Amino acid sequence: MGAVFPDALFAFHSSRKKGLNMALQEQLTEAMKAAMKAKQVVRLSTIRGIKTAVKNKEIDLGHPLEDQEVIAVISTLVKQRKESAEVYRANDRPELAAKEEEELQVLQEFLPSQLSEAELQELVEAAVVELGAEGMKDMGRVMKVLTEKTTGRADGKLVSQLVRARLAG
């Protein structure tokens, strides 16, 4: 009877890991396999980088990541690529900037569609009205609400600029 319990425990752990939270990670795995077969070097290394970052975050948090958490990890990687490309361009290294931008395109494939500036302004207005925000002192509360709604769908810097403009004027 003792041998049955560990198998049941393993089955429970496995089923928990393969739940709904694996959808985006499964897409990453399938995309990685396709990139291997097509011998797409940059795409393959970028997807491996995503999977590594996700795995590191899972280890840090101690649990499998939900899709929203995976999107947050990918969003961080997107931000890093954008900043790196800017630095490379500023230092007259267009070939390295081009590589970063190529990786950026691969990363963006796994993010939800981006919100337009008009949609962002609507969200900012709704958050300001909902919270009754009146000035810059309320920016943190507004940004907290908006960050939850826009993670992976908008650049945080742009959201911050729109909130600042709305609360200042």
C-alpha angles and dihedrals in degrees: 000000000000093000092058095062098060091048091051090048091050090049090051092050092047094049091049091054094047095053127114093295092075098068098098092039090052089052088053091051092049091047090050091053091049091049090051092051092046091045092233099164101186093043091048094049091047093051090046088052090052092049091049092050090048092049091049090051090049090052091048093049096037097228140076112274124249118227092261090054091049089050089052090053091049090047089056090051090049091052091049092051093049092050092046092050090051092050092048091050091048089052094048096252102130094161092060091043089053091052091051091049091050089053089046091058091053091049093050091057088071096049125085116260112288121253118242120239090252091054090048092051089052090051091047092050092047092049093048092050093043093052096037089233113183108174149357090293088072095051094101093054092047092047091050091056093043095046090060091051099042105037107137092000101076140023109262091218091058092047089051092050092050093049091047091050092048095048094043095049 
